[in-house]
Amino acid sequence: MFIILYGRNASTYKMGLGKALIDLGKTNSDKKILLDELGEDLKNIYQNRLTNGLPQMGQLGKKTVIENKLDELKVGTITEQNAIAEITKNAKVMVLEKFHNLGQHKIPRPFFTPSDDGRYLELGDSLFNVFADNQNKELVPELDSRWSLLEFGYSNAKKAESLEVGEDLEYVRNKEQRTNLTPLRPILEGYHQNTCFYCGEELFDPIHVDHVIPYTAIKHNEIWNLVLSHEFCNEDKLDNIPPKQFVKKLIERNEFVLKSDLPLKQELKKVLGSTPEERIQKVEKQYDFAKRKIVRMWREGDNFDPSKDEKWKNMVKFLHDKKI
């Protein structure tokens, strides 16, 4: 999963190949696959994925080879066989040679090795071991979340807004209307380890996307301020100001994202600053502004910590058990 979370991604090719490899590792007993068969798998995976209409690479106005070939196939200017051949040829250059790279290093036990004649891949034991005894079921939703995150970053690469506060303590540029944040849930899931941001207990449906610093104060849906929480925790917090510890935790979450190579990393830098010091100052400035504007603190203010409140955690566990 480190390849998916921390590998470099100028496009979503690693996501597509990762999904194909997961399918092979779970269902294929043969340790070889023809590259043409892999190309067909990639074609099918991307045909399903592209129904969301989101970009698959970070260069504005450009499309991946797979997108272009699927466009041509859709309008009938290329045959399916030729489309698969072009997708396979592109995969050799763009992803197969780079899939195992983490930074400047290759992982020690690759999941596949190209044959000498370049016609097929030899699948390694390490791929099948990942799914031995029905292990690692979470890999599929984690990969989908990472893929959604890339698409979000590519879609918003040119949309980062200023968070500067004017002399009248009103936001200068953030005029975005409050919108449905449900589509952002899979984007955030990869960074929450399936736990509620506030109480630390395991997440269960319905899961809420919450503004740590209340929307009513700062009037924007920038992802740096969004987290996943239980419905119970979110509805109790409402638009009250959270304890300062959660602002610190939010900063730590964002810095964790910045250690990856996600498009979101560049967006966070644009919005919050290029150095940790700038980013901390910016978030704390927004928090202080919200405190002046709203005043109301969540429960006991800075003395309140639901992750250390046994009655609170027991209530969350009770609600969880009711869902089972």
VEXRO-338165 format. One record per residue (C-alpha): residue in three letters; residue number from 1; y, z, x. Coordinates in nm, 4 decimals, m for minus. Each point is the difference from the previous one (the first is absolute). Last residue first. Example, Ala and Ser with C-alpha at 12.3 -4.5 7.8 and 13.67 -1.06 7.14 Angstrom:
2
<r lofi="SER" kolba="2" v="m0.1060" w="0.7140" u="1.3670"/>
<r lofi="ALA" kolba="1" v="m0.3440" w="0.0660" u="m0.1370"/>
This chain:
324
<r lofi="ILE" kolba="324" v="m0.4272" w="1.3821" u="m2.4538"/>
<r lofi="LYS" kolba="323" v="0.3574" w="0.0094" u="m0.1361"/>
<r lofi="LYS" kolba="322" v="m0.0238" w="0.3653" u="m0.1108"/>
<r lofi="ASP" kolba="321" v="m0.1117" w="0.0914" u="0.3531"/>
<r lofi="HIS" kolba="320" v="0.3213" w="m0.1479" u="0.1400"/>
<r lofi="LEU" kolba="319" v="0.2151" w="0.1960" u="m0.2416"/>
<r lofi="PHE" kolba="318" v="m0.1768" w="0.3212" u="0.1057"/>
<r lofi="LYS" kolba="317" v="0.0424" w="m0.0936" u="0.3665"/>
<r lofi="VAL" kolba="316" v="0.3746" w="m0.0481" u="m0.0555"/>
<r lofi="MET" kolba="315" v="0.0218" w="0.3369" u="m0.1791"/>
<r lofi="ASN" kolba="314" v="m0.1906" w="0.1663" u="0.2836"/>
<r lofi="LYS" kolba="313" v="0.2459" w="m0.1519" u="0.2476"/>
<r lofi="TRP" kolba="312" v="0.2960" w="0.1452" u="m0.1889"/>
<r lofi="LYS" kolba="311" v="m0.1599" w="0.3432" u="m0.0276"/>
<r lofi="GLU" kolba="310" v="m0.0867" w="m0.0110" u="0.3719"/>
<r lofi="ASP" kolba="309" v="0.3578" w="m0.0781" u="0.1063"/>
<r lofi="LYS" kolba="308" v="m0.0113" w="m0.1094" u="0.3625"/>
<r lofi="SER" kolba="307" v="0.0068" w="m0.3777" u="m0.0648"/>
<r lofi="PRO" kolba="306" v="0.2444" w="0.0657" u="m0.2852"/>
<r lofi="ASP" kolba="305" v="0.2655" w="0.1170" u="0.2496"/>
<r lofi="PHE" kolba="304" v="0.3080" w="0.1668" u="m0.1484"/>
<r lofi="ASN" kolba="303" v="0.2214" w="0.2154" u="0.2242"/>
<r lofi="ASP" kolba="302" v="0.2357" w="m0.2910" u="0.0686"/>
<r lofi="GLY" kolba="301" v="0.0921" w="m0.0131" u="m0.3680"/>
<r lofi="GLU" kolba="300" v="m0.1784" w="0.2485" u="m0.2226"/>
<r lofi="ARG" kolba="299" v="m0.0805" w="m0.2566" u="m0.2712"/>
<r lofi="TRP" kolba="298" v="0.1305" w="m0.3423" u="0.1050"/>
<r lofi="MET" kolba="297" v="0.3698" w="0.0362" u="0.0829"/>
<r lofi="ARG" kolba="296" v="0.2845" w="m0.1005" u="m0.2337"/>
<r lofi="VAL" kolba="295" v="0.3172" w="m0.0928" u="0.1940"/>
<r lofi="ILE" kolba="294" v="m0.0014" w="m0.3634" u="m0.1192"/>
<r lofi="LYS" kolba="293" v="0.2935" w="m0.1586" u="0.1870"/>
<r lofi="ARG" kolba="292" v="0.0347" w="0.2407" u="0.2916"/>
<r lofi="LYS" kolba="291" v="m0.3756" w="0.0198" u="0.0512"/>
<r lofi="ALA" kolba="290" v="m0.0268" w="m0.3789" u="m0.0251"/>
<r lofi="PHE" kolba="289" v="0.2627" w="m0.0429" u="0.2731"/>
<r lofi="ASP" kolba="288" v="m0.1852" w="0.2448" u="0.2245"/>
<r lofi="TYR" kolba="287" v="m0.3229" w="m0.1958" u="m0.0510"/>
<r lofi="GLN" kolba="286" v="0.1701" w="m0.3330" u="0.0701"/>
<r lofi="LYS" kolba="285" v="0.1464" w="0.1395" u="0.3230"/>
<r lofi="GLU" kolba="284" v="m0.3379" w="0.1445" u="0.0949"/>
<r lofi="VAL" kolba="283" v="m0.1548" w="m0.3443" u="m0.0385"/>
<r lofi="LYS" kolba="282" v="0.2684" w="m0.1657" u="0.2153"/>
<r lofi="GLN" kolba="281" v="m0.0002" w="0.2666" u="0.2713"/>
<r lofi="ILE" kolba="280" v="m0.3782" w="m0.0153" u="0.0326"/>
<r lofi="ARG" kolba="279" v="0.0112" w="m0.3791" u="0.0233"/>
<r lofi="GLU" kolba="278" v="0.2729" w="m0.0044" u="0.2616"/>
<r lofi="GLU" kolba="277" v="m0.1811" w="0.2557" u="0.2153"/>
<r lofi="PRO" kolba="276" v="m0.3313" w="m0.1796" u="m0.0336"/>
<r lofi="THR" kolba="275" v="0.1625" w="m0.3201" u="0.1336"/>
<r lofi="SER" kolba="274" v="0.0475" w="m0.3458" u="m0.1559"/>
<r lofi="GLY" kolba="273" v="0.1725" w="0.1126" u="m0.3185"/>
<r lofi="LEU" kolba="272" v="m0.0766" w="0.0885" u="m0.3631"/>
<r lofi="VAL" kolba="271" v="0.0323" w="m0.3269" u="m0.1898"/>
<r lofi="LYS" kolba="270" v="m0.0607" w="m0.2581" u="0.2683"/>
<r lofi="LYS" kolba="269" v="m0.2552" w="0.2169" u="0.1804"/>
<r lofi="LEU" kolba="268" v="m0.1880" w="0.0673" u="m0.3218"/>
<r lofi="GLU" kolba="267" v="m0.0090" w="m0.3728" u="m0.0721"/>
<r lofi="GLN" kolba="266" v="m0.1317" w="m0.0745" u="0.3479"/>
<r lofi="LYS" kolba="265" v="m0.2852" w="0.2481" u="m0.0441"/>
<r lofi="LEU" kolba="264" v="m0.0697" w="m0.1359" u="m0.3477"/>
<r lofi="PRO" kolba="263" v="m0.1047" w="m0.3219" u="0.1708"/>
<r lofi="LEU" kolba="262" v="m0.2811" w="0.2156" u="0.1371"/>
<r lofi="ASP" kolba="261" v="m0.0743" w="0.0542" u="0.3696"/>
<r lofi="SER" kolba="260" v="m0.0901" w="0.3683" u="m0.0228"/>
<r lofi="LYS" kolba="259" v="0.1890" w="0.2837" u="0.1679"/>
<r lofi="LEU" kolba="258" v="0.2825" w="m0.0511" u="m0.2517"/>
<r lofi="VAL" kolba="257" v="m0.2342" w="0.0954" u="m0.2833"/>
<r lofi="PHE" kolba="256" v="m0.0591" w="0.3377" u="0.1669"/>
<r lofi="GLU" kolba="255" v="0.3762" w="0.0397" u="0.0417"/>
<r lofi="ASN" kolba="254" v="0.0366" w="m0.0501" u="m0.3748"/>
<r lofi="ARG" kolba="253" v="m0.2560" w="0.2697" u="m0.0758"/>
<r lofi="GLU" kolba="252" v="0.1683" w="0.2415" u="0.2440"/>
<r lofi="ILE" kolba="251" v="0.3373" w="m0.0590" u="m0.1680"/>
<r lofi="LEU" kolba="250" v="m0.1575" w="0.0674" u="m0.3391"/>
<r lofi="LYS" kolba="249" v="m0.1557" w="0.3240" u="0.1317"/>
<r lofi="LYS" kolba="248" v="0.3419" w="0.1132" u="0.1233"/>
<r lofi="VAL" kolba="247" v="0.1477" w="m0.0853" u="m0.3387"/>
<r lofi="PHE" kolba="246" v="m0.2863" w="0.1905" u="m0.1558"/>
<r lofi="GLN" kolba="245" v="0.0826" w="0.3081" u="0.2089"/>
<r lofi="LYS" kolba="244" v="0.3570" w="m0.0084" u="m0.1352"/>
<r lofi="PRO" kolba="243" v="m0.1229" w="0.1150" u="m0.3419"/>
<r lofi="PRO" kolba="242" v="0.0192" w="m0.2643" u="m0.2743"/>
<r lofi="ILE" kolba="241" v="0.3198" w="m0.0665" u="m0.1996"/>
<r lofi="ASN" kolba="240" v="m0.0698" w="m0.0254" u="m0.3713"/>
<r lofi="ASP" kolba="239" v="m0.0366" w="m0.3366" u="m0.1704"/>
<r lofi="LEU" kolba="238" v="m0.3464" w="0.0726" u="m0.1456"/>
<r lofi="LYS" kolba="237" v="m0.1832" w="0.2524" u="0.2211"/>
<r lofi="ASP" kolba="236" v="m0.2308" w="0.1150" u="m0.2800"/>
<r lofi="GLU" kolba="235" v="m0.0677" w="m0.3567" u="m0.1099"/>
<r lofi="ASN" kolba="234" v="m0.0787" w="m0.1027" u="0.3559"/>
<r lofi="CYS" kolba="233" v="m0.2381" w="0.2879" u="0.0691"/>
<r lofi="PHE" kolba="232" v="m0.1955" w="m0.0455" u="m0.3257"/>
<r lofi="GLU" kolba="231" v="m0.0126" w="m0.3799" u="0.0321"/>
<r lofi="HIS" kolba="230" v="m0.1482" w="0.0479" u="0.3451"/>
<r lofi="SER" kolba="229" v="0.1962" w="m0.1470" u="0.2868"/>
<r lofi="LEU" kolba="228" v="0.0499" w="m0.3149" u="0.2041"/>
<r lofi="VAL" kolba="227" v="0.3136" w="m0.0458" u="0.2092"/>
<r lofi="LEU" kolba="226" v="0.3240" w="m0.2008" u="m0.0050"/>
<r lofi="ASN" kolba="225" v="0.3112" w="0.0688" u="0.2117"/>
<r lofi="TRP" kolba="224" v="m0.0695" w="m0.2527" u="0.2774"/>
<r lofi="ILE" kolba="223" v="m0.0946" w="m0.2491" u="m0.2734"/>
<r lofi="GLU" kolba="222" v="0.3582" w="m0.0599" u="m0.1076"/>
<r lofi="ASN" kolba="221" v="0.0170" w="0.0407" u="m0.3784"/>
<r lofi="HIS" kolba="220" v="0.3738" w="0.0652" u="m0.0344"/>
<r lofi="LYS" kolba="219" v="0.2472" w="0.2116" u="m0.1967"/>
<r lofi="ILE" kolba="218" v="0.0675" w="0.2790" u="0.2534"/>
<r lofi="ALA" kolba="217" v="0.0568" w="0.2974" u="m0.2289"/>
<r lofi="THR" kolba="216" v="m0.1940" w="m0.0863" u="m0.3161"/>
<r lofi="TYR" kolba="215" v="m0.2732" w="m0.1459" u="0.2221"/>
<r lofi="PRO" kolba="214" v="m0.0878" w="0.3466" u="0.1238"/>
<r lofi="ILE" kolba="213" v="m0.0695" w="0.0505" u="0.3731"/>
<r lofi="VAL" kolba="212" v="m0.3799" w="m0.0004" u="0.0007"/>
<r lofi="HIS" kolba="211" v="m0.0067" w="m0.2997" u="m0.2358"/>
<r lofi="ASP" kolba="210" v="m0.3434" w="m0.0025" u="m0.1625"/>
<r lofi="VAL" kolba="209" v="m0.2811" w="m0.2517" u="m0.0514"/>
<r lofi="HIS" kolba="208" v="m0.2364" w="0.1702" u="m0.2451"/>
<r lofi="ILE" kolba="207" v="m0.3811" w="0.0118" u="m0.0039"/>
<r lofi="PRO" kolba="206" v="m0.1634" w="0.0205" u="m0.3436"/>
<r lofi="ASP" kolba="205" v="m0.2613" w="0.0200" u="0.1265"/>
<r lofi="PHE" kolba="204" v="m0.1271" w="0.2206" u="0.2825"/>
<r lofi="LEU" kolba="203" v="0.1436" w="0.0990" u="0.3376"/>
<r lofi="GLU" kolba="202" v="m0.1716" w="0.2631" u="0.2123"/>
<r lofi="GLU" kolba="201" v="0.2116" w="0.3117" u="0.0611"/>
<r lofi="GLY" kolba="200" v="0.2903" w="0.0137" u="0.2456"/>
<r lofi="CYS" kolba="199" v="0.2369" w="0.1673" u="m0.2492"/>
<r lofi="TYR" kolba="198" v="0.3074" w="m0.2183" u="0.0496"/>
<r lofi="PHE" kolba="197" v="m0.1035" w="m0.3331" u="0.1537"/>
<r lofi="CYS" kolba="196" v="m0.3182" w="m0.0102" u="m0.2095"/>
<r lofi="THR" kolba="195" v="m0.3040" w="m0.1000" u="0.2037"/>
<r lofi="ASN" kolba="194" v="m0.1958" w="m0.3256" u="0.0283"/>
<r lofi="GLN" kolba="193" v="0.0622" w="m0.0255" u="0.3763"/>
<r lofi="HIS" kolba="192" v="0.3672" w="m0.0531" u="m0.0839"/>
<r lofi="TYR" kolba="191" v="0.0951" w="m0.2902" u="0.2237"/>
<r lofi="GLY" kolba="190" v="m0.2396" w="m0.2711" u="m0.1178"/>
<r lofi="GLU" kolba="189" v="0.0791" w="0.0806" u="m0.3627"/>
<r lofi="LEU" kolba="188" v="0.3680" w="m0.0944" u="0.0277"/>
<r lofi="ILE" kolba="187" v="m0.0407" w="m0.3749" u="m0.0454"/>
<r lofi="PRO" kolba="186" v="m0.2608" w="0.0516" u="m0.2719"/>
<r lofi="ARG" kolba="185" v="0.2562" w="0.2048" u="m0.2013"/>
<r lofi="LEU" kolba="184" v="0.2883" w="m0.2435" u="0.0416"/>
<r lofi="PRO" kolba="183" v="m0.1007" w="m0.2014" u="m0.3069"/>
<r lofi="THR" kolba="182" v="0.0489" w="0.3168" u="m0.2131"/>
<r lofi="LEU" kolba="181" v="0.3683" w="0.0254" u="0.0897"/>
<r lofi="ASN" kolba="180" v="0.1396" w="m0.1180" u="m0.3343"/>
<r lofi="THR" kolba="179" v="0.3707" w="m0.0462" u="0.0572"/>
<r lofi="ARG" kolba="178" v="0.3181" w="0.2044" u="0.0346"/>
<r lofi="GLN" kolba="177" v="0.2896" w="m0.2410" u="0.0386"/>
<r lofi="GLU" kolba="176" v="0.1102" w="m0.0925" u="0.3510"/>
<r lofi="LYS" kolba="175" v="0.3658" w="0.0682" u="0.0787"/>
<r lofi="ASN" kolba="174" v="m0.0516" w="0.1132" u="0.3599"/>
<r lofi="ARG" kolba="173" v="0.2969" w="m0.1632" u="0.1668"/>
<r lofi="VAL" kolba="172" v="0.2776" w="0.2557" u="0.0357"/>
<r lofi="TYR" kolba="171" v="m0.1688" w="0.3198" u="m0.1074"/>
<r lofi="GLU" kolba="170" v="0.2414" w="0.2529" u="m0.1433"/>
<r lofi="LEU" kolba="169" v="0.1323" w="0.2945" u="0.1987"/>
<r lofi="ASP" kolba="168" v="0.3610" w="m0.1088" u="m0.0695"/>
<r lofi="GLU" kolba="167" v="0.0453" w="m0.0678" u="0.3715"/>
<r lofi="GLY" kolba="166" v="m0.2915" w="m0.2422" u="m0.0129"/>
<r lofi="VAL" kolba="165" v="m0.3625" w="0.0794" u="0.0766"/>
<r lofi="GLU" kolba="164" v="m0.2018" w="m0.2431" u="0.2137"/>
<r lofi="LEU" kolba="163" v="m0.3518" w="m0.0757" u="m0.1186"/>
<r lofi="SER" kolba="162" v="0.0233" w="m0.3702" u="0.0785"/>
<r lofi="GLU" kolba="161" v="m0.2561" w="m0.2275" u="m0.1576"/>
<r lofi="ALA" kolba="160" v="m0.3112" w="m0.1632" u="0.1424"/>
<r lofi="LYS" kolba="159" v="m0.0572" w="m0.3247" u="m0.1871"/>
<r lofi="LYS" kolba="158" v="m0.0749" w="m0.2574" u="0.2680"/>
<r lofi="ALA" kolba="157" v="m0.3497" w="0.1203" u="0.0911"/>
<r lofi="ASN" kolba="156" v="m0.0670" w="0.0990" u="m0.3607"/>
<r lofi="SER" kolba="155" v="m0.2672" w="m0.2514" u="m0.0941"/>
<r lofi="TYR" kolba="154" v="m0.1632" w="0.0110" u="0.3450"/>
<r lofi="GLY" kolba="153" v="m0.0072" w="0.3800" u="m0.0096"/>
<r lofi="PHE" kolba="152" v="m0.1452" w="0.0081" u="m0.3498"/>
<r lofi="GLU" kolba="151" v="m0.2631" w="m0.2554" u="0.0976"/>
<r lofi="LEU" kolba="150" v="m0.0929" w="0.2090" u="0.3029"/>
<r lofi="LEU" kolba="149" v="m0.0242" w="0.3140" u="m0.2128"/>
<r lofi="SER" kolba="148" v="m0.2164" w="m0.1767" u="m0.2557"/>
<r lofi="TRP" kolba="147" v="m0.2405" w="m0.0985" u="0.2801"/>
<r lofi="ARG" kolba="146" v="m0.0054" w="0.3592" u="0.1255"/>
<r lofi="SER" kolba="145" v="m0.0808" w="0.1225" u="m0.3493"/>
<r lofi="ASP" kolba="144" v="m0.2749" w="m0.2613" u="m0.0374"/>
<r lofi="LEU" kolba="143" v="m0.1457" w="0.1088" u="0.3341"/>
<r lofi="GLU" kolba="142" v="0.0055" w="0.3634" u="m0.1077"/>
<r lofi="PRO" kolba="141" v="m0.1593" w="m0.0889" u="m0.3354"/>
<r lofi="VAL" kolba="140" v="m0.2844" w="m0.1828" u="0.1816"/>
<r lofi="LEU" kolba="139" v="m0.0471" w="0.2540" u="0.2807"/>
<r lofi="GLU" kolba="138" v="m0.0410" w="0.2946" u="m0.2378"/>
<r lofi="LYS" kolba="137" v="m0.3714" w="m0.0675" u="m0.0440"/>
<r lofi="ASN" kolba="136" v="m0.0471" w="0.1045" u="0.3606"/>
<r lofi="GLN" kolba="135" v="m0.3731" w="0.0791" u="m0.0088"/>
<r lofi="ASN" kolba="134" v="m0.2725" w="m0.1409" u="m0.2267"/>
<r lofi="ASP" kolba="133" v="m0.2778" w="0.1153" u="0.2330"/>
<r lofi="ALA" kolba="132" v="0.1160" w="m0.2463" u="0.2658"/>
<r lofi="PHE" kolba="131" v="0.3344" w="m0.1637" u="m0.0821"/>
<r lofi="VAL" kolba="130" v="0.1764" w="0.0355" u="0.3349"/>
<r lofi="ASN" kolba="129" v="m0.3359" w="m0.0446" u="0.1754"/>
<r lofi="PHE" kolba="128" v="m0.0153" w="m0.3598" u="m0.1250"/>
<r lofi="LEU" kolba="127" v="0.3199" w="m0.0937" u="0.1834"/>
<r lofi="SER" kolba="126" v="m0.0912" w="0.1936" u="0.3162"/>
<r lofi="ASP" kolba="125" v="m0.3334" w="m0.1840" u="0.0098"/>
<r lofi="GLY" kolba="124" v="0.1903" w="m0.3139" u="0.0889"/>
<r lofi="LEU" kolba="123" v="0.0283" w="m0.3220" u="m0.2019"/>
<r lofi="GLU" kolba="122" v="m0.0583" w="m0.3171" u="0.2016"/>
<r lofi="LEU" kolba="121" v="0.2578" w="m0.2491" u="m0.1193"/>
<r lofi="TYR" kolba="120" v="m0.0694" w="m0.3700" u="m0.0477"/>
<r lofi="ARG" kolba="119" v="0.0748" w="m0.3503" u="0.1196"/>
<r lofi="GLY" kolba="118" v="0.1996" w="0.0718" u="0.3172"/>
<r lofi="ASP" kolba="117" v="m0.2704" w="m0.1393" u="0.2309"/>
<r lofi="ASP" kolba="116" v="m0.0069" w="0.3218" u="0.2025"/>
<r lofi="SER" kolba="115" v="m0.0274" w="0.2129" u="m0.3147"/>
<r lofi="PRO" kolba="114" v="0.2999" w="0.2059" u="m0.1079"/>
<r lofi="THR" kolba="113" v="m0.0552" w="0.3791" u="0.0267"/>
<r lofi="PHE" kolba="112" v="0.0295" w="0.2410" u="m0.2926"/>
<r lofi="PHE" kolba="111" v="0.0824" w="0.3616" u="m0.0836"/>
<r lofi="PRO" kolba="110" v="0.1193" w="0.0690" u="0.3536"/>
<r lofi="ARG" kolba="109" v="m0.1058" w="0.3186" u="0.1798"/>
<r lofi="PRO" kolba="108" v="0.2545" w="0.0925" u="0.2714"/>
<r lofi="ILE" kolba="107" v="0.3170" w="m0.0757" u="m0.2030"/>
<r lofi="LYS" kolba="106" v="0.2276" w="m0.2438" u="0.1800"/>
<r lofi="HIS" kolba="105" v="0.3167" w="0.1196" u="0.1698"/>
<r lofi="GLN" kolba="104" v="0.3640" w="m0.1062" u="0.0192"/>
<r lofi="GLY" kolba="103" v="0.0864" w="0.1421" u="m0.3409"/>
<r lofi="LEU" kolba="102" v="m0.3236" w="0.0316" u="m0.1916"/>
<r lofi="ASN" kolba="101" v="m0.1733" w="m0.3382" u="0.0230"/>
<r lofi="HIS" kolba="100" v="m0.3330" w="m0.0568" u="m0.1753"/>
<r lofi="PHE" kolba="99" v="0.1351" w="m0.2596" u="m0.2437"/>
<r lofi="LYS" kolba="98" v="0.1792" w="m0.2093" u="0.2600"/>
<r lofi="GLU" kolba="97" v="m0.2432" w="m0.2813" u="0.0807"/>
<r lofi="LEU" kolba="96" v="m0.1310" w="m0.0172" u="m0.3562"/>
<r lofi="VAL" kolba="95" v="0.3511" w="0.0154" u="m0.1503"/>
<r lofi="MET" kolba="94" v="0.2331" w="m0.2900" u="0.0709"/>
<r lofi="VAL" kolba="93" v="m0.2025" w="m0.2413" u="0.2121"/>
<r lofi="LYS" kolba="92" v="m0.3443" w="0.0058" u="m0.1587"/>
<r lofi="ALA" kolba="91" v="0.1505" w="0.0683" u="m0.3441"/>
<r lofi="ASN" kolba="90" v="0.2029" w="m0.3212" u="0.0186"/>
<r lofi="LYS" kolba="89" v="m0.3110" w="m0.2133" u="0.0496"/>
<r lofi="THR" kolba="88" v="m0.1780" w="0.1797" u="m0.2847"/>
<r lofi="ILE" kolba="87" v="0.2968" w="m0.0465" u="m0.2357"/>
<r lofi="GLU" kolba="86" v="0.0172" w="m0.3696" u="0.0949"/>
<r lofi="ALA" kolba="85" v="m0.3751" w="m0.0500" u="m0.0623"/>
<r lofi="ILE" kolba="84" v="0.0180" w="0.1928" u="m0.3284"/>
<r lofi="ALA" kolba="83" v="0.2860" w="m0.2215" u="m0.1201"/>
<r lofi="ASN" kolba="82" v="m0.1888" w="m0.3113" u="0.1082"/>
<r lofi="GLN" kolba="81" v="m0.3047" w="0.1009" u="m0.2044"/>
<r lofi="GLU" kolba="80" v="0.2162" w="0.0936" u="m0.2989"/>
<r lofi="THR" kolba="79" v="0.1594" w="m0.3445" u="0.0088"/>
<r lofi="ILE" kolba="78" v="0.3693" w="m0.0470" u="0.0777"/>
<r lofi="THR" kolba="77" v="0.2929" w="m0.1412" u="m0.1988"/>
<r lofi="GLY" kolba="76" v="m0.1391" w="0.1389" u="m0.3264"/>
<r lofi="VAL" kolba="75" v="0.2923" w="0.2159" u="m0.1140"/>
<r lofi="LYS" kolba="74" v="m0.1966" w="0.3253" u="0.0382"/>
<r lofi="LEU" kolba="73" v="m0.1663" w="m0.1110" u="0.3223"/>
<r lofi="GLU" kolba="72" v="0.3386" w="m0.0680" u="0.1578"/>
<r lofi="ASP" kolba="71" v="0.1249" w="0.3440" u="m0.1028"/>
<r lofi="LEU" kolba="70" v="m0.3227" w="0.1532" u="0.1349"/>
<r lofi="LYS" kolba="69" v="0.0589" w="m0.1788" u="0.3291"/>
<r lofi="ASN" kolba="68" v="0.3583" w="0.1268" u="0.0208"/>
<r lofi="GLU" kolba="67" v="m0.1001" w="0.3573" u="m0.0799"/>
<r lofi="ILE" kolba="66" v="m0.2777" w="m0.0073" u="0.2609"/>
<r lofi="VAL" kolba="65" v="0.2362" w="m0.1451" u="0.2604"/>
<r lofi="THR" kolba="64" v="0.2345" w="0.2928" u="m0.0575"/>
<r lofi="LYS" kolba="63" v="0.3272" w="m0.0551" u="m0.1828"/>
<r lofi="LYS" kolba="62" v="0.3613" w="m0.0111" u="0.1138"/>
<r lofi="GLY" kolba="61" v="0.3239" w="0.0770" u="m0.1851"/>
<r lofi="LEU" kolba="60" v="0.0725" w="0.3187" u="0.1906"/>
<r lofi="GLN" kolba="59" v="m0.2432" w="0.0636" u="0.2831"/>
<r lofi="GLY" kolba="58" v="m0.1962" w="0.3151" u="m0.0826"/>
<r lofi="MET" kolba="57" v="m0.3232" w="m0.1470" u="m0.1273"/>
<r lofi="GLN" kolba="56" v="m0.2138" w="0.0179" u="m0.3137"/>
<r lofi="PRO" kolba="55" v="0.2742" w="m0.0203" u="m0.2626"/>
<r lofi="LEU" kolba="54" v="m0.0624" w="0.1328" u="m0.3536"/>
<r lofi="GLY" kolba="53" v="m0.0955" w="m0.2123" u="m0.3033"/>
<r lofi="ASN" kolba="52" v="m0.2543" w="0.2560" u="m0.1296"/>
<r lofi="THR" kolba="51" v="m0.2526" w="m0.2811" u="m0.0659"/>
<r lofi="LEU" kolba="50" v="m0.0025" w="m0.0459" u="0.3763"/>
<r lofi="ARG" kolba="49" v="m0.2671" w="0.2644" u="0.0460"/>
<r lofi="ASN" kolba="48" v="m0.2715" w="m0.1727" u="m0.1996"/>
<r lofi="GLN" kolba="47" v="0.0476" w="m0.3329" u="0.1777"/>
<r lofi="TYR" kolba="46" v="0.0301" w="0.1940" u="0.3248"/>
<r lofi="ILE" kolba="45" v="m0.3451" w="0.1556" u="m0.0307"/>
<r lofi="ASN" kolba="44" v="m0.1577" w="m0.3288" u="m0.1107"/>
<r lofi="LYS" kolba="43" v="0.1450" w="m0.1963" u="0.2922"/>
<r lofi="LEU" kolba="42" v="m0.0925" w="0.2771" u="0.2423"/>
<r lofi="ASP" kolba="41" v="m0.3621" w="m0.0084" u="m0.1194"/>
<r lofi="GLU" kolba="40" v="m0.0026" w="m0.3792" u="0.0387"/>
<r lofi="GLY" kolba="39" v="0.1271" w="0.0337" u="0.3555"/>
<r lofi="LEU" kolba="38" v="m0.2723" w="0.2569" u="0.0695"/>
<r lofi="GLU" kolba="37" v="m0.2581" w="m0.2512" u="m0.1219"/>
<r lofi="ASP" kolba="36" v="0.1535" w="m0.2653" u="0.2271"/>
<r lofi="LEU" kolba="35" v="m0.0165" w="0.2479" u="0.2859"/>
<r lofi="LEU" kolba="34" v="m0.3742" w="0.0296" u="m0.0487"/>
<r lofi="ILE" kolba="33" v="m0.1141" w="0.3603" u="m0.0378"/>
<r lofi="LYS" kolba="32" v="m0.2494" w="0.1826" u="0.2174"/>
<r lofi="LYS" kolba="31" v="m0.1461" w="0.3486" u="m0.0179"/>
<r lofi="ASP" kolba="30" v="m0.1744" w="m0.0668" u="m0.3292"/>
<r lofi="SER" kolba="29" v="m0.0326" w="0.3105" u="m0.2182"/>
<r lofi="ASN" kolba="28" v="0.3219" w="m0.0771" u="m0.1866"/>
<r lofi="THR" kolba="27" v="0.1202" w="0.2228" u="m0.2840"/>
<r lofi="LYS" kolba="26" v="0.2087" w="0.2897" u="0.1280"/>
<r lofi="GLY" kolba="25" v="0.0880" w="m0.1274" u="0.3463"/>
<r lofi="LEU" kolba="24" v="0.0649" w="m0.3510" u="m0.1309"/>
<r lofi="ASP" kolba="23" v="0.2346" w="0.1227" u="m0.2756"/>
<r lofi="ILE" kolba="22" v="0.1808" w="0.2240" u="0.2485"/>
<r lofi="LEU" kolba="21" v="0.0274" w="m0.2926" u="0.2399"/>
<r lofi="ALA" kolba="20" v="0.1631" w="m0.2200" u="m0.2662"/>
<r lofi="LYS" kolba="19" v="0.2479" w="0.2768" u="m0.0864"/>
<r lofi="GLY" kolba="18" v="0.0870" w="0.0437" u="0.3672"/>
<r lofi="LEU" kolba="17" v="0.0441" w="m0.3753" u="0.0371"/>
<r lofi="GLY" kolba="16" v="0.2509" w="m0.0040" u="m0.2845"/>
<r lofi="MET" kolba="15" v="0.1802" w="0.3120" u="0.1219"/>
<r lofi="LYS" kolba="14" v="0.0104" w="m0.1324" u="0.3566"/>
<r lofi="TYR" kolba="13" v="0.1567" w="m0.3227" u="m0.1299"/>
<r lofi="THR" kolba="12" v="0.2777" w="0.1830" u="m0.1876"/>
<r lofi="SER" kolba="11" v="0.2782" w="m0.1371" u="0.2199"/>
<r lofi="ALA" kolba="10" v="0.2028" w="0.1065" u="0.3048"/>
<r lofi="ASN" kolba="9" v="m0.2323" w="0.3016" u="0.0034"/>
<r lofi="ARG" kolba="8" v="m0.0533" w="0.2064" u="0.3133"/>
<r lofi="GLY" kolba="7" v="m0.2891" w="0.2440" u="m0.0245"/>
<r lofi="TYR" kolba="6" v="0.0726" w="0.3563" u="m0.1087"/>
<r lofi="LEU" kolba="5" v="m0.1396" w="0.0452" u="m0.3501"/>
<r lofi="ILE" kolba="4" v="m0.2540" w="m0.2839" u="m0.0125"/>
<r lofi="ILE" kolba="3" v="m0.1248" w="0.0341" u="0.3579"/>
<r lofi="PHE" kolba="2" v="m0.0008" w="0.3797" u="m0.0431"/>
<r lofi="MET" kolba="1" v="m0.2331" w="m0.0445" u="m0.2990"/>
